[in-house]
Amino acid sequence: MRPPARILRVLPVVLLAALAVPSVPILAAGAAAPRKAPPAVAPAWHDALTRALGAGRIDEAQYALERVASVFDPASVRARFGDVRRPDPRDATILLRDLMLRVQDLSGADRARARIYLARPTKPSDDDAYSVNEETPVCSTDVCIHYVATTGDAPPNEDTSPANGIPDAVDATGAVMDDVWTFVVDTLGYRAPKSDTNSQDDGGNGKLDVYLANIGGKGLYGYCTSDDPNQKPSSGYNFYDLSAYCVLDDDYAEFGYPDPMDPLTVTAVHEFFHAVQFAYDAYEDPWIMEASSTWIEDELYDAVDDNLQYLAQSPLAQPLVPVDKNTSPRWYGAWIFIRFLSEYVGANDGGATDPDPSIVRSIWTKLDGSPGGPDLYSTQAVASAIAARTLNGSKGKIRWVFADFGLWNSVPKKFYSEGASYGPADIAESKALTGSNHTFASTDPIDHLSNRFVSLKRGSGIAGDAKLKIRIDGPDTVSSPEASAVVVKKTGAVSAKAIVLDSAGRGSLKVAFDSTVARVIVIATNGSVRYTNCWTGATLYACYGGNPVDENRSFTVRAAVV
């Protein structure tokens, strides 16, 4: 269903001025900025590798190398370090990215090992390397599919004598990649993956190279990485757009899908979108890379619904965890925020399109670290893309939009187009108000880009025409507090209202609590995107591990039946 127009956050002009927050400083675009440091290595469990890094026995580059090695050959890493957990194989793209950006910090045998992991399957000694010469690649206008005809890496072929002499799986992968390219580049308007003609190995031409190999046996669906020489600091190229190549499984037989085309299609578009992201900024915060790549799976292959598996680690199931937390699998679950943005903007910007996926392209345009690009970081780009939109007659602000994200998540089936499949947000506290116990109060801290949900139900002894008075006492407005209330009727109908807060973070609202009401959900929101110490890797959050300024902000929610 199309959500109702969201006019609740359009405030008087005088109040808007009072609530204005200082804009986040815009980082200088490529040519004016020195080469930035790589983002912090993707965090993992507190295992032997993490302890070795923390104790200074290995540095970040060595950690990135061993974390990649633990994907492909965990036994060898455990033999050297002890108790090392194998990362989720789906994290291979981010882990290889972390290693790629640090190869120059390695020396000797470690650098040689890293080069092997980053090499294409046509190079010897790699864990996914071909052991025989590849066949002539099958190329379309934009993509080349590479494969071998024998050994375990040979793609399956149902037709033992195909008319064109090409294995069925090669043709199928080529057709899928062409569809993906058409959708992402031609229909949605994203930048195409960069040509790799400046790489030592360009696969025979400058087209996007996709290699088929038996990686499913290692639990890998696919990954993309780069051998672009411009990623070396010594290259003198102070920008962050890189070419990429991808590796996909040869048959997807290991994953238990009734139809192997399902994992092929969603993996192809997910990994292709990583190659597109590399053409904007290969250094970007992992959460925005994985969230948007997971989101686009459902945009092209809506019937597969593979991304629903990540909702258990999303802002729906974990609303008190900041959206920009750079940990796996949380960064996949953050796709729901990207989906929200596309549907919310489409419903509220006065346009004819609902949803409007162009907001995601706008974000990547803001993230662009190529020559002349703004080169913003993840949440900064989201805030900037929202500010460029007029929503319900007012310039968008991320604090308002994020509050409405919480509102949508309170009853997803009433707001999202496919919300019936999502399940509601996790409720932090729930209470039935009765005639003898008709008040509620709780105080809890909320971190940046998080929502807290309180559910107040109608119990016995409440008058048939009762109302509920809600009071919020949050932090002052510079911390970007917001609050909302959702009235859920017994019929399932919902109505939503913003609780307007003053400059001290206080506000109140009276809503229906009569005999037609089942419950009222109160949502307290910390919509802050302020950080210090960017580029330090000090935290797990955006701004390349910057320190969020507005953590643990206290919110008190009070309610009384009147």
N, C-alpha and C positions, 0 to 999 in steps of 0.2 A: 504494500500500500504506500501511497505517497504520504510522507509525514506532513502534519500541519505546518503551515508557515511559522517559523520560529521568530516571533516578535518580542519575546520576553526579555531579550538582552538589549533592546534599543532603548537607551536611556536619554534623558534630556541633555542638551548640549552642555549646559553648565556642569552637570554631574559627570559627564564624560571627561571634561577637562580636569575635574577634581580627581578622577580615578585614573588618569593617564599614568602609565609607568614609563620610565626612561627606556628608550629603545636599546636593544642589544647592539653593541658596536659592530659595524660591518667590517669583516676582515678584508684587507686589501686584495684586489684581484691579482691574478697570477703575476703579471710582469712587474708589479710594484712590490711583490713580497719575496722574501728569501724562501728557499725550499723548506717546506714544513717537515717536521719530524713525522715518522710513521705513527699511526694510531697505536695505542697500547695493544700488546698481544692479547688475542682473545682469551679470556680467563677460562679456567677449567676447575676441576676438583682439587681439593687439598691433598694431592698425592705426592709421591716422591719427587716428581718434576717441579711441582709448585714449591715444595720445600727447598729444593736445590736452588731455584731462582731467588727465593726469599733470603736464603743464607748467603747468596753471592757466589755460590760454587759454579753457576752458569749465568751467562748474561741473557738478555732478551732474545738475541739472535740465535743462540744455542737452544734456548727454550723453544723458540718457534720451530727450529729444525727437529728437535726431538718430539715435539707434539705432532708434527706431520708424520714423522717416522712411526709414531705409535698408532696412526691410522692404518698404514700399509703393512707394518711389521712390528706389532706390539711386543712380541716375544724378545726381539733384539733390544728394545729399549728397556724392558724389565730386567734383562740380563745385566745391563749396565747400571741401572738406577734403583731397581727394586720394585716396590708396589706402585705401578703406573697404570692408571685407568685408560682404556682406549676411548678416545673421543667419539661422539656420534659421527658416523661416516658422512652424514649429510652436511657436516660442518667443513668438509674438505675445501670448498672454495675459499672460505674466510681464512682457514688455517694456512693454505698455500699462499694466499695474499699476504698474510703476516710474514711468512718466510720470504717471499719474493722481495718485499720491501727492505729486508735485512741481510740479503746475501752478501752485500759488500762489507758487512760488519763481521763476517766469518773469515776464517783463514784456513789454508792448508786442506787437510782431509775433510773438515766440516764443510768448507765451501764446495768442495767437489761433490760431497753427498747431497748438498742442497741443490746443486745444478742438476743432479740426476732426478731428484723428485720433481723438479720444475720442468724437466725435459718432456718433449712430445713422445708419444709411444713409438715413434719411428726411430728414436735414439736408443742405443743399447743400454742395458744395465738397470733401467728404471723398473719399478715394481709392476707397472702396467705396460712395459715395453713389448712390442712385437718381437717374436723370436724368428720370424721369417720376413722377407721383403714384402712390403705392402703391394696391393694391386693398384692399378691406375685409379686415382680418386674419381668419384662421380660428382661432377660439379654442375650446379645450376647457375643462374645469373649472379647470385650473391654468396652461396655456400658450397663448400666442397666436403663430401663425406669420404673419409679414409677408412680402409679396412684391409684385412688379409683373408686369403682364401682357405688357409689351413691352420692347424693348431687350435687350441682352446679359445683363441680370440676371434675365430672365424664366425661371422654372423650366420644364424640359421637360414636355411633355404628350403621352404616346403616344396617348391618346384625344383626337382633335380636337374631340369634342363630349361631354365628360364629363357624366353625368346631373346631377351636383350643381353643375356650372359651375366646379369647382375643379381646377386642374392636378394631375396625378397626383403629381408630386414634392412638392407642398404637402401633399396628403393623407398621403403616405408619411412625410414628415418629422414631421407632427403625430402620426401613430400611433407612430412611434419615440419621440418626446419623451414621450408619455403612458406608454409602457412604461418608459422610463427613470425618470420621476418615480415611478411605482408601485414599481419595484424599489428605488430609492435611499431614498425618503422613507417609503413605506408598509411595505415589506418589511424593509429594513435599519435603519430608524428614524432616519435622519439628519434634521437640521433642514431645512426647506424653504427655498429661496431667499427672501430678504426681498422684501416688496412694494416696488415702486418708486413708490408714489403720492406720495412727497415729492420726486421728481425733477421738473425742469422739463418733461421729456417722459417720460410714463409709458406711452407706447404706446397710450393709450386707457383703461387700467385698471391695477390693481395686479398683474396676472399676469406671469409670466416671459415676456419678449418674445424671440422668436427670429426673426432677419431672414435671409432667403435672398438671396444675392448672388453674382455671378460672381467669387469670390475665388480659385477654383482656378487661374485663369490666372496668379495671382501666387504660386502654390505654397502657398497657405493652405488648410488643411482646415476650420478654424473657430477662433473665439476668443470669449472672454467678457471684458467689462470693465464699468466702472461709471460712471454719471453722477450718482451719489448725492451730493447737496450736503453730506452729513455728512462726506465725506472732506476737506473744507476745514478747515484748522486754525482759520480764523476762525469756523467754525460753532459753536464751543464744545462740540461733541460729542466727549468724550474717550474714545470707544470705537472699536472697529476692525471692527465688523460692518457690511457695506454691501450694498445691493441690486446687482443685476447685470443686464445684458442680453447676448445672445449673437448671433453672426453665423456662419452655416454656409454652405458652398458650395451653389450651386443645383442641381448635378447630379453632382458627383464624377466627371466624365468625363475629367479631365486626369491622373488618377493611375495609370492602367494596371491597375486591379482588374478581374477578369473580371465581377464583380457589384458595381455601384456601391453596393448596399445595405451591403456590408461596411465601406467607409470611412465611410459615413453613420452606421451604428450605433455603431461604436467612437468616432468623433469626437463624436457626440451625448452619449454617456454620459461621456466624458472632460471635455468642456467643461461639461456640466451639473454635474459634480462640482466644477468650479471655482466655479460660481455658488453651490453649497452651501457651499464653503469660505469664500467671501466673507461668507456669513451667519454664520460663526463668527469669522474673522479674516482680512481681506484683506491684512494686513501680514505674513503669516507667511513663514518661511524658504522659498525656492522649492523646495528639494529635497523637502520633505515634501508640498508642494502637487502637484508633478508626479509624484512617486513614487506617491502614493495615487490620483491621477487615472488614471495608466497602469495601476495594479493593478486598478481597478474595471472597466476595459474587459473584462478576462478573466473577471471575476465574472459579468457579465451576458451577454456575447457570447463564450462560451468557444470556439466553433468558429472564430472569425476568427483568433485568435492573432497579431494585429498587434503585440503587445508583445514578441514574441520577437526582433524586429529590434534591440531595445535591449540585449540581453544582451551584445553585443560591447563595450558601455561600462558594464558593471555590476560589482558586487562579485564576480561569478563570473570574468569575464575580467580584472578589475583589482582583486584582493583587497587590494592594498597601498594603494589610494586610499581615504581615509575615506568611509564611506557618506554622510555629511552634506555632501559637497562641492557647493557651489551653482554648478555649471557645467553647461552644455548640451553634449552630450546625456546627460551623466552622471546628471542628476537624473531622466531617464526610466528609465535602467537600474536605478536604486535601487528600482524596483517589486518586484524579487525579494526585497528585505528585507521589504517589506510583506506579500508573499505568504507568506514564511517565518513571519512573526509569526502570521498567521491559521492556518496549518496547525500550527505548533508549539504554540501555546496550545491549540488544539483537541485535540491529541494528548496534552497533558501536564497539563491543568487538572482532569482527572477528570470533565469534562462528557460529555454524550452526543453533542455535535456535533463533527465533525471534517471539514473545518476549521471554525474559529470566527471569522468575519469581524468579530464584535462588538469585537474588540480594536482595530480601526482606528477604529471609532466612539468607543471610549473615548479614543483618542489625540486625536481632534478635539474631544471634550468637554473635555479638558485644555487644548487650544490656545485654547479659546473666549475671544475678546476682547470679547464683548458685555457689557452691564451684568450684573454678578454672576458673570461667568465667571472661571476661574482665570488665564487669559491667560499660560500657560506658553509657552516657545519650543519648537522642534521636538524636539530630543533630550531636553529636560527632560520634555516630555509623554510621549514614548515610555518613558522610564525610570519615570515616575510610573504610567503605565497598566500596565506590567509589574509594578511593586511592589504594585499593587492585586490581583494575581492570585496564587492559590496554585498553584504548579507542583510536582507530585510531593511534596505535603505541606509545602512550604516557600515562604515569600514570595519572589516572583520578584525577581531582580536583573538589571539590564541586562548586566552584565559576564558573567554565566553564560549568559544567553540569547544574547548576541552570540558567545560561544565556540561555542555549539551551532549558531549560524548558519554558522560556518566548518565545523563538523563536517558539517552537512547538505550544504554546497556541495562537500565533498571527493568525494562520490559521489551526486550529485543524484538519479539514477534509483532509488536505494534509499530515499530519504526523502521527496522531494516527490511529490505525486500525479501530476504531469505531468513529473517530472524527467527522463524519457527524452528529452524535447525540449530540455533545457537545455544539456547538456554540462558537464563537470566544471570546477572552479576551476583557474585558472592555477597551475602549480607553479613556485615560485621556484627550487628546487634539487632535482635528482634524482641518485641514485647507486645503483649496483648493488654490494652488499656481497658479497665473496667470501671464500674461506678465507684468502687471502693479504692481503686488504685489507678487514678486517671492522669498521672503525670509521669514524665520520663526525663532523665538527664544523663548525659555521658560526656566525658572529655577525653579526647584522644589526639595524638600527634598524627599529622599527615605529611608525607614527603612530597616533593615537587611532582607534577604531572601524575597525580594519583587522585582517586575518588574513594570516599568512604560512604557505605550505604547503611541506613538504619530503617528497619521496617516496623511500623506501628500499626497493630491490628485492632479492629473493633472487637472488644469482648463483651461480656454480659453487663447489664446495668447501665449502658450508655443510652442517653436519650435519642429518640428517633430523629431529632432535628439538630443534633450536636454539631459543633465545629471543633476543629483542632487548631490551636494557636502554637506556631512553631517559632522558636527564637534561636538565632545563631550568634555565637560570640567567637569570631575568628581572629586571625592576625590582622594587622593593619593592611591597607590596600596595596602598598608597595610589594607585598608578598603574593599578590594575585589570588586572594581567596574568592571563592564563589560558592553559591548554594542554590539548590533547587528542591522542589517537592513534586512528587507524582502521586496523584490520587487514582487508585485502582478500584473501579466499581465491581460489584458482585457479578455484573454482566460481562466483565472483562474489558469494558471501555476504560480508557485512561485519559486524564487531563494533566497538564504539566504547567508549573509556574516557576519563575525565577524568584528567589528570595534576594531582594536588592540589599546589598550591604553598604554601610556608610564608610567613611574614610578610616574608621577604627576597626572595621571588619564586623560590625554588628548590624543585625537586621531581623525583621520578623515578618510573618505571613500567617494569615488565617485561611484555612481551607475547609471544605466540606468533610464531615465525619459522621454523616447521618446514616440511616438504616440502609441506604443503597451502597455504602462504601465497604469494601473488604479490607483495605489497608491503605496507608499512606507511606510512601518511601521518601525519606529525607536524604539528600545527597550533599555531602560537604566535599568541596573541590579545592585542591591546591594546584592552580594553573601556572605556576612559575616556570619560566625558562631562563632564569638568571644563573650564570656560572662565573666562577673565577678560576684562575690557574689552568686555562685551556692548554691543550697539547702536552700535558704533563703525565697523563696516564695514571693519575692519582686515584681515580675512582672507576667505577664500571659504567659511567654514564656518558652522555653526549659531550660535545665540545672536546672530543678526543681525550676523555678521562678527566674533564674539568670538575671542579667542586661545585655542586649545586648550592646556591646561596640560601635558599628557603626550605631547608630540611626541618623535619620535626616541628612543624608549625601547629600550634595547639588550636583545636576547634572544639567548642562546647555546643552540643545540640540539646535543646530543652523543648519539651512539648507538653501541653496540658489540654484536656478536654474542657471546652467552655460552652 
